[in-house]
Amino acid sequence: MKKIELDGEIADKITILNLQDYLNYLQKELDDFDNGNYMHDDDIAHSVKIIPALKMVIREFGGDIDE
């Protein structure tokens, strides 16, 4: 089996893109909730708690945050 190797910059970029995608998903879910869509209380609490942490990690990897 062949191995695929990525340098650190590419691996960091992939990580940033995945984290940004998850952040955008959580923010959209909260926006939808604010506009009247149902969201379970546990999901709301989780999103409110994890969004700031995601922003911190994205910045740590050199990513940008749309605010």
N, C-alpha and C positions, 0 to 999 in steps of 0.2 A: 504494500500500500504506500502511495506517495504521500509525503507530508507537505503541507502548505505552511510557509513561514511568513509572518508579517513583521515589519519593523515596528518599533514602539510608537512612532507617530501615527501610523495607520491604525494600529490597535486602539490608541487613544481616541482617534477620530470616530471609529466604529462605536466605541463606548459612549462618546459624547452624543452621537446621533441617536443611539438607543435610549439614553437617558432623557434627551430632549423630547423624543417621541412619547415616552411615558409621561413626562411632565405635561406636555400638551394635552394628552388624553385625560389626565386627572383634572386639569384646569377646565377642559371642555365639559367634563361631567359635572363639575361644580357650577359652571355657567348655566348648563341645562337645568340643574336643580334650582338655581336662582330664578330661572324663567318658568318654573312650575312643574318640571319633570320630577318624577319620584326618584329618590335616592335613599337607600337604607341608612339609618343613623350611624351604624358602624363604618360604612363606606365614607360617609361625610367626615367622621372623626379621623379616619385613616388618611384621607386626602389632605385635610387641613394640617395634619401633623407631618406628612411625608413631603409635601410640596416645598417647604423651606429647605429641607434636607437635600432634596434633589437639586435645587438651585445651587446649594453650597458645593455639592459634589461636581456638578457640571462646570462651575467656575474653577474648581480645583484641577480639572482635566483640561482647562483652557478654553472651555466653551462659552458661548454668549447666551444671555437670557433676554428674551423679549419681555420687557415690562412696561 
